Amino acid sequence: MLQPSIDSLQTKINSKYTLVTVSAQRARQLREHPEKFNHPEGAQSVNFVGMALEEIEAEQLHYTLNEDDVHETI
């Protein structure tokens, strides 16, 4: 079973698309510069995506929406 669960992660970030994007960007940061980052207390995952998801669950990772970059498509 995936830990943390998708249901608990969606209480932190309500969009699955945003959740995937944020966790992928964070996993890339962890992969490229692992020496710069600390793992959350009690981290269980050994892969970078899992670590990113655990950081979201522990509320150590947040995102902000830049509305200037949002464009509507007609």
PDB file of N, H, CA, C and O in Angstrom:
ATOM      1  N   MET A   1       0.839  -1.185   0.000  1.00  0.00           N
ATOM      2  CA  MET A   1       0.000   0.000   0.000  1.00  0.00           C
ATOM      3  C   MET A   1       0.886   1.251   0.000  1.00  0.00           C
ATOM      4  O   MET A   1       1.900   1.306   0.696  1.00  0.00           O
ATOM      5  N   LEU A   2       0.496   2.232  -0.775  1.00  0.00           N
ATOM      6  H   LEU A   2      -0.328   2.188  -1.340  1.00  0.00           H
ATOM      7  CA  LEU A   2       1.247   3.472  -0.884  1.00  0.00           C
ATOM      8  C   LEU A   2       1.109   4.284   0.398  1.00  0.00           C
ATOM      9  O   LEU A   2       0.005   4.534   0.880  1.00  0.00           O
ATOM     10  N   GLN A   3       2.244   4.684   0.931  1.00  0.00           N
ATOM     11  H   GLN A   3       3.141   4.481   0.540  1.00  0.00           H
ATOM     12  CA  GLN A   3       2.253   5.539   2.112  1.00  0.00           C
ATOM     13  C   GLN A   3       3.073   6.769   1.790  1.00  0.00           C
ATOM     14  O   GLN A   3       4.191   6.602   1.303  1.00  0.00           O
ATOM     15  N   PRO A   4       2.633   7.944   2.009  1.00  0.00           N
ATOM     16  CA  PRO A   4       1.318   8.318   2.512  1.00  0.00           C
ATOM     17  C   PRO A   4       0.237   8.108   1.457  1.00  0.00           C
ATOM     18  O   PRO A   4       0.518   8.091   0.259  1.00  0.00           O
ATOM     19  N   SER A   5      -0.984   7.950   1.911  1.00  0.00           N
ATOM     20  H   SER A   5      -1.213   7.963   2.884  1.00  0.00           H
ATOM     21  CA  SER A   5      -2.078   7.652   0.988  1.00  0.00           C
ATOM     22  C   SER A   5      -2.478   8.903   0.192  1.00  0.00           C
ATOM     23  O   SER A   5      -2.259  10.033   0.628  1.00  0.00           O
ATOM     24  N   ILE A   6      -3.058   8.674  -0.959  1.00  0.00           N
ATOM     25  H   ILE A   6      -3.237   7.756  -1.314  1.00  0.00           H
ATOM     26  CA  ILE A   6      -3.496   9.782  -1.816  1.00  0.00           C
ATOM     27  C   ILE A   6      -4.566  10.617  -1.115  1.00  0.00           C
ATOM     28  O   ILE A   6      -4.630  11.831  -1.312  1.00  0.00           O
ATOM     29  N   ASP A   7      -5.401   9.981  -0.305  1.00  0.00           N
ATOM     30  H   ASP A   7      -5.349   8.996  -0.145  1.00  0.00           H
ATOM     31  CA  ASP A   7      -6.446  10.722   0.414  1.00  0.00           C
ATOM     32  C   ASP A   7      -5.842  11.701   1.421  1.00  0.00           C
ATOM     33  O   ASP A   7      -6.292  12.841   1.526  1.00  0.00           O
ATOM     34  N   SER A   8      -4.826  11.257   2.160  1.00  0.00           N
ATOM     35  H   SER A   8      -4.461  10.330   2.074  1.00  0.00           H
ATOM     36  CA  SER A   8      -4.220  12.157   3.141  1.00  0.00           C
ATOM     37  C   SER A   8      -3.425  13.264   2.450  1.00  0.00           C
ATOM     38  O   SER A   8      -3.358  14.386   2.953  1.00  0.00           O
ATOM     39  N   LEU A   9      -2.820  12.952   1.295  1.00  0.00           N
ATOM     40  H   LEU A   9      -2.874  12.040   0.887  1.00  0.00           H
ATOM     41  CA  LEU A   9      -2.080  13.976   0.553  1.00  0.00           C
ATOM     42  C   LEU A   9      -3.011  15.029  -0.031  1.00  0.00           C
ATOM     43  O   LEU A   9      -2.644  16.201  -0.117  1.00  0.00           O
ATOM     44  N   GLN A  10      -4.219  14.620  -0.435  1.00  0.00           N
ATOM     45  H   GLN A  10      -4.517  13.668  -0.365  1.00  0.00           H
ATOM     46  CA  GLN A  10      -5.148  15.584  -1.016  1.00  0.00           C
ATOM     47  C   GLN A  10      -5.743  16.518   0.023  1.00  0.00           C
ATOM     48  O   GLN A  10      -6.382  17.502  -0.350  1.00  0.00           O
ATOM     49  N   THR A  11      -5.561  16.253   1.310  1.00  0.00           N
ATOM     50  H   THR A  11      -5.043  15.453   1.613  1.00  0.00           H
ATOM     51  CA  THR A  11      -5.951  17.233   2.317  1.00  0.00           C
ATOM     52  C   THR A  11      -4.932  18.362   2.386  1.00  0.00           C
ATOM     53  O   THR A  11      -5.245  19.458   2.851  1.00  0.00           O
ATOM     54  N   LYS A  12      -3.703  18.092   1.919  1.00  0.00           N
ATOM     55  H   LYS A  12      -3.449  17.201   1.541  1.00  0.00           H
ATOM     56  CA  LYS A  12      -2.641  19.108   1.897  1.00  0.00           C
ATOM     57  C   LYS A  12      -2.647  19.883   0.586  1.00  0.00           C
ATOM     58  O   LYS A  12      -2.534  21.109   0.582  1.00  0.00           O
ATOM     59  N   ILE A  13      -2.780  19.165  -0.528  1.00  0.00           N
ATOM     60  H   ILE A  13      -2.872  18.169  -0.526  1.00  0.00           H
ATOM     61  CA  ILE A  13      -2.839  19.757  -1.867  1.00  0.00           C
ATOM     62  C   ILE A  13      -4.040  19.127  -2.552  1.00  0.00           C
ATOM     63  O   ILE A  13      -4.051  17.922  -2.803  1.00  0.00           O
ATOM     64  N   ASN A  14      -5.054  19.936  -2.857  1.00  0.00           N
ATOM     65  H   ASN A  14      -5.045  20.915  -2.654  1.00  0.00           H
ATOM     66  CA  ASN A  14      -6.340  19.375  -3.279  1.00  0.00           C
ATOM     67  C   ASN A  14      -6.410  18.926  -4.732  1.00  0.00           C
ATOM     68  O   ASN A  14      -7.390  18.285  -5.112  1.00  0.00           O
ATOM     69  N   SER A  15      -5.437  19.227  -5.544  1.00  0.00           N
ATOM     70  H   SER A  15      -4.641  19.747  -5.235  1.00  0.00           H
ATOM     71  CA  SER A  15      -5.456  18.840  -6.950  1.00  0.00           C
ATOM     72  C   SER A  15      -4.435  17.725  -7.192  1.00  0.00           C
ATOM     73  O   SER A  15      -3.268  17.862  -6.825  1.00  0.00           O
ATOM     74  N   LYS A  16      -4.868  16.630  -7.802  1.00  0.00           N
ATOM     75  H   LYS A  16      -5.816  16.518  -8.099  1.00  0.00           H
ATOM     76  CA  LYS A  16      -3.947  15.539  -8.100  1.00  0.00           C
ATOM     77  C   LYS A  16      -2.856  15.997  -9.070  1.00  0.00           C
ATOM     78  O   LYS A  16      -1.697  15.603  -8.937  1.00  0.00           O
ATOM     79  N   TYR A  17      -3.224  16.815 -10.029  1.00  0.00           N
ATOM     80  H   TYR A  17      -4.165  17.134 -10.137  1.00  0.00           H
ATOM     81  CA  TYR A  17      -2.249  17.326 -10.997  1.00  0.00           C
ATOM     82  C   TYR A  17      -1.177  18.146 -10.282  1.00  0.00           C
ATOM     83  O   TYR A  17       0.013  17.973 -10.546  1.00  0.00           O
ATOM     84  N   THR A  18      -1.587  19.027  -9.388  1.00  0.00           N
ATOM     85  H   THR A  18      -2.554  19.167  -9.174  1.00  0.00           H
ATOM     86  CA  THR A  18      -0.638  19.851  -8.647  1.00  0.00           C
ATOM     87  C   THR A  18       0.220  18.988  -7.736  1.00  0.00           C
ATOM     88  O   THR A  18       1.419  19.229  -7.594  1.00  0.00           O
ATOM     89  N   LEU A  19      -0.382  17.995  -7.126  1.00  0.00           N
ATOM     90  H   LEU A  19      -1.356  17.799  -7.242  1.00  0.00           H
ATOM     91  CA  LEU A  19       0.353  17.082  -6.263  1.00  0.00           C
ATOM     92  C   LEU A  19       1.464  16.372  -7.037  1.00  0.00           C
ATOM     93  O   LEU A  19       2.590  16.267  -6.550  1.00  0.00           O
ATOM     94  N   VAL A  20       1.156  15.892  -8.222  1.00  0.00           N
ATOM     95  H   VAL A  20       0.242  15.978  -8.618  1.00  0.00           H
ATOM     96  CA  VAL A  20       2.153  15.213  -9.060  1.00  0.00           C
ATOM     97  C   VAL A  20       3.247  16.187  -9.482  1.00  0.00           C
ATOM     98  O   VAL A  20       4.429  15.848  -9.438  1.00  0.00           O
ATOM     99  N   THR A  21       2.864  17.382  -9.886  1.00  0.00           N
ATOM    100  H   THR A  21       1.903  17.657  -9.921  1.00  0.00           H
ATOM    101  CA  THR A  21       3.839  18.374 -10.347  1.00  0.00           C
ATOM    102  C   THR A  21       4.784  18.798  -9.227  1.00  0.00           C
ATOM    103  O   THR A  21       6.000  18.838  -9.418  1.00  0.00           O
ATOM    104  N   VAL A  22       4.229  19.114  -8.066  1.00  0.00           N
ATOM    105  H   VAL A  22       3.242  19.082  -7.911  1.00  0.00           H
ATOM    106  CA  VAL A  22       5.045  19.557  -6.931  1.00  0.00           C
ATOM    107  C   VAL A  22       5.977  18.438  -6.469  1.00  0.00           C
ATOM    108  O   VAL A  22       7.157  18.679  -6.214  1.00  0.00           O
ATOM    109  N   SER A  23       5.455  17.225  -6.361  1.00  0.00           N
ATOM    110  H   SER A  23       4.497  17.029  -6.568  1.00  0.00           H
ATOM    111  CA  SER A  23       6.299  16.122  -5.898  1.00  0.00           C
ATOM    112  C   SER A  23       7.382  15.778  -6.921  1.00  0.00           C
ATOM    113  O   SER A  23       8.493  15.417  -6.532  1.00  0.00           O
ATOM    114  N   ALA A  24       7.091  15.879  -8.201  1.00  0.00           N
ATOM    115  H   ALA A  24       6.188  16.172  -8.517  1.00  0.00           H
ATOM    116  CA  ALA A  24       8.101  15.604  -9.234  1.00  0.00           C
ATOM    117  C   ALA A  24       9.214  16.646  -9.206  1.00  0.00           C
ATOM    118  O   ALA A  24      10.390  16.305  -9.328  1.00  0.00           O
ATOM    119  N   GLN A  25       8.843  17.917  -9.046  1.00  0.00           N
ATOM    120  H   GLN A  25       7.887  18.194  -8.948  1.00  0.00           H
ATOM    121  CA  GLN A  25       9.862  18.964  -8.970  1.00  0.00           C
ATOM    122  C   GLN A  25      10.745  18.780  -7.740  1.00  0.00           C
ATOM    123  O   GLN A  25      11.963  18.951  -7.805  1.00  0.00           O
ATOM    124  N   ARG A  26      10.117  18.431  -6.620  1.00  0.00           N
ATOM    125  H   ARG A  26       9.128  18.292  -6.567  1.00  0.00           H
ATOM    126  CA  ARG A  26      10.887  18.220  -5.386  1.00  0.00           C
ATOM    127  C   ARG A  26      11.800  16.994  -5.518  1.00  0.00           C
ATOM    128  O   ARG A  26      12.945  17.024  -5.067  1.00  0.00           O
ATOM    129  N   ALA A  27      11.300  15.923  -6.132  1.00  0.00           N
ATOM    130  H   ALA A  27      10.370  15.898  -6.499  1.00  0.00           H
ATOM    131  CA  ALA A  27      12.110  14.723  -6.326  1.00  0.00           C
ATOM    132  C   ALA A  27      13.328  15.034  -7.188  1.00  0.00           C
ATOM    133  O   ALA A  27      14.415  14.510  -6.947  1.00  0.00           O
ATOM    134  N   ARG A  28      13.146  15.881  -8.184  1.00  0.00           N
ATOM    135  H   ARG A  28      12.263  16.308  -8.380  1.00  0.00           H
ATOM    136  CA  ARG A  28      14.261  16.288  -9.038  1.00  0.00           C
ATOM    137  C   ARG A  28      15.310  17.051  -8.223  1.00  0.00           C
ATOM    138  O   ARG A  28      16.511  16.842  -8.397  1.00  0.00           O
ATOM    139  N   GLN A  29      14.847  17.941  -7.327  1.00  0.00           N
ATOM    140  H   GLN A  29      13.872  18.111  -7.186  1.00  0.00           H
ATOM    141  CA  GLN A  29      15.776  18.672  -6.461  1.00  0.00           C
ATOM    142  C   GLN A  29      16.548  17.714  -5.560  1.00  0.00           C
ATOM    143  O   GLN A  29      17.763  17.844  -5.405  1.00  0.00           O
ATOM    144  N   LEU A  30      15.850  16.761  -4.973  1.00  0.00           N
ATOM    145  H   LEU A  30      14.864  16.655  -5.099  1.00  0.00           H
ATOM    146  CA  LEU A  30      16.493  15.791  -4.089  1.00  0.00           C
ATOM    147  C   LEU A  30      17.512  14.936  -4.844  1.00  0.00           C
ATOM    148  O   LEU A  30      18.579  14.627  -4.313  1.00  0.00           O
ATOM    149  N   ARG A  31      17.189  14.559  -6.064  1.00  0.00           N
ATOM    150  H   ARG A  31      16.322  14.809  -6.495  1.00  0.00           H
ATOM    151  CA  ARG A  31      18.091  13.723  -6.858  1.00  0.00           C
ATOM    152  C   ARG A  31      19.355  14.490  -7.248  1.00  0.00           C
ATOM    153  O   ARG A  31      20.456  13.941  -7.200  1.00  0.00           O
ATOM    154  N   GLU A  32      19.197  15.756  -7.633  1.00  0.00           N
ATOM    155  H   GLU A  32      18.303  16.202  -7.672  1.00  0.00           H
ATOM    156  CA  GLU A  32      20.329  16.538  -8.123  1.00  0.00           C
ATOM    157  C   GLU A  32      21.231  17.049  -6.999  1.00  0.00           C
ATOM    158  O   GLU A  32      22.434  17.206  -7.206  1.00  0.00           O
ATOM    159  N   HIS A  33      20.674  17.311  -5.815  1.00  0.00           N
ATOM    160  H   HIS A  33      19.697  17.184  -5.647  1.00  0.00           H
ATOM    161  CA  HIS A  33      21.449  17.877  -4.707  1.00  0.00           C
ATOM    162  C   HIS A  33      21.053  17.227  -3.382  1.00  0.00           C
ATOM    163  O   HIS A  33      20.516  17.914  -2.514  1.00  0.00           O
ATOM    164  N   PRO A  34      21.295  15.944  -3.198  1.00  0.00           N
ATOM    165  CA  PRO A  34      20.853  15.268  -1.973  1.00  0.00           C
ATOM    166  C   PRO A  34      21.551  15.778  -0.711  1.00  0.00           C
ATOM    167  O   PRO A  34      21.007  15.654   0.386  1.00  0.00           O
ATOM    168  N   GLU A  35      22.729  16.341  -0.852  1.00  0.00           N
ATOM    169  H   GLU A  35      23.171  16.441  -1.743  1.00  0.00           H
ATOM    170  CA  GLU A  35      23.468  16.819   0.316  1.00  0.00           C
ATOM    171  C   GLU A  35      22.855  18.077   0.936  1.00  0.00           C
ATOM    172  O   GLU A  35      23.155  18.394   2.087  1.00  0.00           O
ATOM    173  N   LYS A  36      22.014  18.792   0.211  1.00  0.00           N
ATOM    174  H   LYS A  36      21.770  18.535  -0.724  1.00  0.00           H
ATOM    175  CA  LYS A  36      21.438  20.049   0.693  1.00  0.00           C
ATOM    176  C   LYS A  36      20.169  19.852   1.519  1.00  0.00           C
ATOM    177  O   LYS A  36      19.705  20.797   2.157  1.00  0.00           O
ATOM    178  N   PHE A  37      19.600  18.654   1.523  1.00  0.00           N
ATOM    179  H   PHE A  37      19.977  17.886   1.005  1.00  0.00           H
ATOM    180  CA  PHE A  37      18.282  18.470   2.116  1.00  0.00           C
ATOM    181  C   PHE A  37      18.295  17.420   3.209  1.00  0.00           C
ATOM    182  O   PHE A  37      19.006  16.418   3.126  1.00  0.00           O
ATOM    183  N   ASN A  38      17.492  17.668   4.240  1.00  0.00           N
ATOM    184  H   ASN A  38      16.914  18.482   4.308  1.00  0.00           H
ATOM    185  CA  ASN A  38      17.299  16.706   5.326  1.00  0.00           C
ATOM    186  C   ASN A  38      16.024  15.930   5.075  1.00  0.00           C
ATOM    187  O   ASN A  38      15.049  16.471   4.552  1.00  0.00           O
ATOM    188  N   HIS A  39      16.030  14.676   5.444  1.00  0.00           N
ATOM    189  H   HIS A  39      16.822  14.236   5.868  1.00  0.00           H
ATOM    190  CA  HIS A  39      14.840  13.850   5.289  1.00  0.00           C
ATOM    191  C   HIS A  39      13.930  14.053   6.494  1.00  0.00           C
ATOM    192  O   HIS A  39      14.423  14.293   7.597  1.00  0.00           O
ATOM    193  N   PRO A  40      12.610  13.963   6.310  1.00  0.00           N
ATOM    194  CA  PRO A  40      11.685  14.145   7.429  1.00  0.00           C
ATOM    195  C   PRO A  40      11.912  13.099   8.521  1.00  0.00           C
ATOM    196  O   PRO A  40      12.395  12.000   8.250  1.00  0.00           O
ATOM    197  N   GLU A  41      11.559  13.453   9.751  1.00  0.00           N
ATOM    198  H   GLU A  41      11.166  14.346   9.971  1.00  0.00           H
ATOM    199  CA  GLU A  41      11.636  12.504  10.866  1.00  0.00           C
ATOM    200  C   GLU A  41      10.788  11.285  10.555  1.00  0.00           C
ATOM    201  O   GLU A  41       9.639  11.418  10.135  1.00  0.00           O
ATOM    202  N   GLY A  42      11.334  10.117  10.754  1.00  0.00           N
ATOM    203  H   GLY A  42      12.267  10.009  11.096  1.00  0.00           H
ATOM    204  CA  GLY A  42      10.584   8.887  10.527  1.00  0.00           C
ATOM    205  C   GLY A  42      10.345   8.564   9.061  1.00  0.00           C
ATOM    206  O   GLY A  42       9.435   7.797   8.745  1.00  0.00           O
ATOM    207  N   ALA A  43      11.139   9.129   8.158  1.00  0.00           N
ATOM    208  H   ALA A  43      11.878   9.752   8.415  1.00  0.00           H
ATOM    209  CA  ALA A  43      10.959   8.873   6.727  1.00  0.00           C
ATOM    210  C   ALA A  43      11.178   7.393   6.437  1.00  0.00           C
ATOM    211  O   ALA A  43      12.130   6.788   6.931  1.00  0.00           O
ATOM    212  N   GLN A  44      10.295   6.820   5.637  1.00  0.00           N
ATOM    213  H   GLN A  44       9.522   7.311   5.235  1.00  0.00           H
ATOM    214  CA  GLN A  44      10.382   5.397   5.320  1.00  0.00           C
ATOM    215  C   GLN A  44      10.816   5.148   3.885  1.00  0.00           C
ATOM    216  O   GLN A  44      11.347   4.082   3.575  1.00  0.00           O
ATOM    217  N   SER A  45      10.599   6.103   3.019  1.00  0.00           N
ATOM    218  H   SER A  45      10.167   6.970   3.271  1.00  0.00           H
ATOM    219  CA  SER A  45      10.862   5.906   1.609  1.00  0.00           C
ATOM    220  C   SER A  45      12.347   6.034   1.293  1.00  0.00           C
ATOM    221  O   SER A  45      13.060   6.841   1.889  1.00  0.00           O
ATOM    222  N   VAL A  46      12.793   5.221   0.344  1.00  0.00           N
ATOM    223  H   VAL A  46      12.213   4.565  -0.141  1.00  0.00           H
ATOM    224  CA  VAL A  46      14.183   5.303  -0.093  1.00  0.00           C
ATOM    225  C   VAL A  46      14.305   5.958  -1.466  1.00  0.00           C
ATOM    226  O   VAL A  46      15.410   6.285  -1.900  1.00  0.00           O
ATOM    227  N   ASN A  47      13.160   6.153  -2.162  1.00  0.00           N
ATOM    228  H   ASN A  47      12.263   5.887  -1.809  1.00  0.00           H
ATOM    229  CA  ASN A  47      13.227   6.822  -3.466  1.00  0.00           C
ATOM    230  C   ASN A  47      12.812   8.286  -3.324  1.00  0.00           C
ATOM    231  O   ASN A  47      12.148   8.667  -2.360  1.00  0.00           O
ATOM    232  N   PHE A  48      13.209   9.083  -4.286  1.00  0.00           N
ATOM    233  H   PHE A  48      13.748   8.773  -5.070  1.00  0.00           H
ATOM    234  CA  PHE A  48      13.040  10.533  -4.177  1.00  0.00           C
ATOM    235  C   PHE A  48      11.582  10.979  -4.249  1.00  0.00           C
ATOM    236  O   PHE A  48      11.192  11.912  -3.548  1.00  0.00           O
ATOM    237  N   VAL A  49      10.776  10.336  -5.076  1.00  0.00           N
ATOM    238  H   VAL A  49      11.093   9.577  -5.646  1.00  0.00           H
ATOM    239  CA  VAL A  49       9.359  10.709  -5.152  1.00  0.00           C
ATOM    240  C   VAL A  49       8.673  10.405  -3.827  1.00  0.00           C
ATOM    241  O   VAL A  49       7.879  11.209  -3.339  1.00  0.00           O
ATOM    242  N   GLY A  50       8.971   9.264  -3.253  1.00  0.00           N
ATOM    243  H   GLY A  50       9.615   8.611  -3.650  1.00  0.00           H
ATOM    244  CA  GLY A  50       8.414   8.914  -1.948  1.00  0.00           C
ATOM    245  C   GLY A  50       8.817   9.903  -0.872  1.00  0.00           C
ATOM    246  O   GLY A  50       8.009  10.273  -0.020  1.00  0.00           O
ATOM    247  N   MET A  51      10.084  10.331  -0.915  1.00  0.00           N
ATOM    248  H   MET A  51      10.740  10.030  -1.607  1.00  0.00           H
ATOM    249  CA  MET A  51      10.554  11.334   0.054  1.00  0.00           C
ATOM    250  C   MET A  51       9.800  12.644  -0.117  1.00  0.00           C
ATOM    251  O   MET A  51       9.433  13.283   0.869  1.00  0.00           O
ATOM    252  N   ALA A  52       9.567  13.048  -1.360  1.00  0.00           N
ATOM    253  H   ALA A  52       9.865  12.529  -2.161  1.00  0.00           H
ATOM    254  CA  ALA A  52       8.830  14.287  -1.623  1.00  0.00           C
ATOM    255  C   ALA A  52       7.406  14.175  -1.100  1.00  0.00           C
ATOM    256  O   ALA A  52       6.891  15.119  -0.500  1.00  0.00           O
ATOM    257  N   LEU A  53       6.769  13.040  -1.320  1.00  0.00           N
ATOM    258  H   LEU A  53       7.188  12.274  -1.807  1.00  0.00           H
ATOM    259  CA  LEU A  53       5.401  12.839  -0.824  1.00  0.00           C
ATOM    260  C   LEU A  53       5.357  12.844   0.702  1.00  0.00           C
ATOM    261  O   LEU A  53       4.410  13.359   1.296  1.00  0.00           O
ATOM    262  N   GLU A  54       6.375  12.276   1.333  1.00  0.00           N
ATOM    263  H   GLU A  54       7.144  11.857   0.850  1.00  0.00           H
ATOM    264  CA  GLU A  54       6.443  12.307   2.792  1.00  0.00           C
ATOM    265  C   GLU A  54       6.629  13.733   3.305  1.00  0.00           C
ATOM    266  O   GLU A  54       6.085  14.088   4.351  1.00  0.00           O
ATOM    267  N   GLU A  55       7.386  14.550   2.586  1.00  0.00           N
ATOM    268  H   GLU A  55       7.828  14.262   1.736  1.00  0.00           H
ATOM    269  CA  GLU A  55       7.556  15.951   2.974  1.00  0.00           C
ATOM    270  C   GLU A  55       6.235  16.709   2.860  1.00  0.00           C
ATOM    271  O   GLU A  55       5.932  17.552   3.703  1.00  0.00           O
ATOM    272  N   ILE A  56       5.456  16.417   1.832  1.00  0.00           N
ATOM    273  H   ILE A  56       5.703  15.732   1.147  1.00  0.00           H
ATOM    274  CA  ILE A  56       4.141  17.055   1.690  1.00  0.00           C
ATOM    275  C   ILE A  56       3.250  16.637   2.853  1.00  0.00           C
ATOM    276  O   ILE A  56       2.569  17.471   3.450  1.00  0.00           O
ATOM    277  N   GLU A  57       3.254  15.350   3.173  1.00  0.00           N
ATOM    278  H   GLU A  57       3.807  14.673   2.688  1.00  0.00           H
ATOM    279  CA  GLU A  57       2.435  14.836   4.272  1.00  0.00           C
ATOM    280  C   GLU A  57       2.835  15.478   5.602  1.00  0.00           C
ATOM    281  O   GLU A  57       1.976  15.798   6.424  1.00  0.00           O
ATOM    282  N   ALA A  58       4.141  15.666   5.810  1.00  0.00           N
ATOM    283  H   ALA A  58       4.839  15.407   5.142  1.00  0.00           H
ATOM    284  CA  ALA A  58       4.643  16.263   7.050  1.00  0.00           C
ATOM    285  C   ALA A  58       4.528  17.786   7.052  1.00  0.00           C
ATOM    286  O   ALA A  58       4.936  18.443   8.011  1.00  0.00           O
ATOM    287  N   GLU A  59       3.971  18.344   5.976  1.00  0.00           N
ATOM    288  H   GLU A  59       3.640  17.811   5.198  1.00  0.00           H
ATOM    289  CA  GLU A  59       3.792  19.792   5.799  1.00  0.00           C
ATOM    290  C   GLU A  59       5.122  20.542   5.824  1.00  0.00           C
ATOM    291  O   GLU A  59       5.197  21.673   6.304  1.00  0.00           O
ATOM    292  N   GLN A  60       6.159  19.908   5.308  1.00  0.00           N
ATOM    293  H   GLN A  60       6.098  18.989   4.918  1.00  0.00           H
ATOM    294  CA  GLN A  60       7.461  20.558   5.159  1.00  0.00           C
ATOM    295  C   GLN A  60       7.625  21.124   3.762  1.00  0.00           C
ATOM    296  O   GLN A  60       8.572  21.864   3.496  1.00  0.00           O
ATOM    297  N   LEU A  61       6.713  20.784   2.873  1.00  0.00           N
ATOM    298  H   LEU A  61       5.944  20.183   3.089  1.00  0.00           H
ATOM    299  CA  LEU A  61       6.788  21.218   1.487  1.00  0.00           C
ATOM    300  C   LEU A  61       5.465  21.867   1.117  1.00  0.00           C
ATOM    301  O   LEU A  61       4.403  21.266   1.278  1.00  0.00           O
ATOM    302  N   HIS A  62       5.534  23.098   0.620  1.00  0.00           N
ATOM    303  H   HIS A  62       6.397  23.586   0.489  1.00  0.00           H
ATOM    304  CA  HIS A  62       4.351  23.869   0.245  1.00  0.00           C
ATOM    305  C   HIS A  62       4.552  24.439  -1.153  1.00  0.00           C
ATOM    306  O   HIS A  62       5.664  24.434  -1.681  1.00  0.00           O
ATOM    307  N   TYR A  63       3.489  24.920  -1.737  1.00  0.00           N
ATOM    308  H   TYR A  63       2.586  24.924  -1.308  1.00  0.00           H
ATOM    309  CA  TYR A  63       3.590  25.575  -3.034  1.00  0.00           C
ATOM    310  C   TYR A  63       2.698  26.805  -3.031  1.00  0.00           C
ATOM    311  O   TYR A  63       1.755  26.904  -2.246  1.00  0.00           O
ATOM    312  N   THR A  64       3.010  27.738  -3.918  1.00  0.00           N
ATOM    313  H   THR A  64       3.776  27.657  -4.556  1.00  0.00           H
ATOM    314  CA  THR A  64       2.152  28.905  -4.111  1.00  0.00           C
ATOM    315  C   THR A  64       1.813  29.001  -5.591  1.00  0.00           C
ATOM    316  O   THR A  64       2.635  28.683  -6.451  1.00  0.00           O
ATOM    317  N   LEU A  65       0.617  29.434  -5.871  1.00  0.00           N
ATOM    318  H   LEU A  65      -0.051  29.692  -5.173  1.00  0.00           H
ATOM    319  CA  LEU A  65       0.163  29.592  -7.242  1.00  0.00           C
ATOM    320  C   LEU A  65       0.423  31.023  -7.677  1.00  0.00           C
ATOM    321  O   LEU A  65      -0.051  31.968  -7.046  1.00  0.00           O
ATOM    322  N   ASN A  66       1.167  31.177  -8.742  1.00  0.00           N
ATOM    323  H   ASN A  66       1.552  30.409  -9.254  1.00  0.00           H
ATOM    324  CA  ASN A  66       1.449  32.496  -9.300  1.00  0.00           C
ATOM    325  C   ASN A  66       0.370  32.779 -10.344  1.00  0.00           C
ATOM    326  O   ASN A  66       0.438  32.271 -11.463  1.00  0.00           O
ATOM    327  N   GLU A  67      -0.606  33.576  -9.987  1.00  0.00           N
ATOM    328  H   GLU A  67      -0.661  33.989  -9.078  1.00  0.00           H
ATOM    329  CA  GLU A  67      -1.747  33.804 -10.870  1.00  0.00           C
ATOM    330  C   GLU A  67      -1.392  34.624 -12.107  1.00  0.00           C
ATOM    331  O   GLU A  67      -2.171  34.671 -13.059  1.00  0.00           O
ATOM    332  N   ASP A  68      -0.226  35.272 -12.104  1.00  0.00           N
ATOM    333  H   ASP A  68       0.407  35.234 -11.331  1.00  0.00           H
ATOM    334  CA  ASP A  68       0.208  36.001 -13.294  1.00  0.00           C
ATOM    335  C   ASP A  68       0.551  35.037 -14.430  1.00  0.00           C
ATOM    336  O   ASP A  68       0.473  35.398 -15.604  1.00  0.00           O
ATOM    337  N   ASP A  69       0.932  33.808 -14.070  1.00  0.00           N
ATOM    338  H   ASP A  69       0.996  33.515 -13.116  1.00  0.00           H
ATOM    339  CA  ASP A  69       1.313  32.813 -15.067  1.00  0.00           C
ATOM    340  C   ASP A  69       0.138  31.955 -15.539  1.00  0.00           C
ATOM    341  O   ASP A  69       0.300  31.126 -16.434  1.00  0.00           O
ATOM    342  N   VAL A  70      -1.040  32.146 -14.948  1.00  0.00           N
ATOM    343  H   VAL A  70      -1.173  32.820 -14.220  1.00  0.00           H
ATOM    344  CA  VAL A  70      -2.212  31.351 -15.320  1.00  0.00           C
ATOM    345  C   VAL A  70      -2.922  32.021 -16.489  1.00  0.00           C
ATOM    346  O   VAL A  70      -3.262  33.202 -16.426  1.00  0.00           O
ATOM    347  N   HIS A  71      -3.139  31.269 -17.537  1.00  0.00           N
ATOM    348  H   HIS A  71      -2.863  30.310 -17.588  1.00  0.00           H
ATOM    349  CA  HIS A  71      -3.817  31.813 -18.727  1.00  0.00           C
ATOM    350  C   HIS A  71      -5.036  30.959 -19.046  1.00  0.00           C
ATOM    351  O   HIS A  71      -4.991  29.735 -18.926  1.00  0.00           O
ATOM    352  N   GLU A  72      -6.095  31.588 -19.442  1.00  0.00           N
ATOM    353  H   GLU A  72      -6.132  32.583 -19.539  1.00  0.00           H
ATOM    354  CA  GLU A  72      -7.297  30.852 -19.842  1.00  0.00           C
ATOM    355  C   GLU A  72      -7.212  30.517 -21.318  1.00  0.00           C
ATOM    356  O   GLU A  72      -6.731  31.309 -22.129  1.00  0.00           O
ATOM    357  N   THR A  73      -7.686  29.331 -21.648  1.00  0.00           N
ATOM    358  H   THR A  73      -8.076  28.687 -20.989  1.00  0.00           H
ATOM    359  CA  THR A  73      -7.742  28.904 -23.038  1.00  0.00           C
ATOM    360  C   THR A  73      -9.190  28.906 -23.485  1.00  0.00           C
ATOM    361  O   THR A  73     -10.055  28.324 -22.830  1.00  0.00           O
ATOM    362  N   ILE A  74      -9.443  29.554 -24.586  1.00  0.00           N
ATOM    363  H   ILE A  74      -8.740  30.027 -25.118  1.00  0.00           H
ATOM    364  CA  ILE A  74     -10.834  29.641 -25.085  1.00  0.00           C
ATOM    365  C   ILE A  74     -10.993  28.708 -26.264  1.00  0.00           C
ATOM    366  O   ILE A  74     -12.077  28.619 -26.839  1.00  0.00           O
TER     367      ILE A  74
END
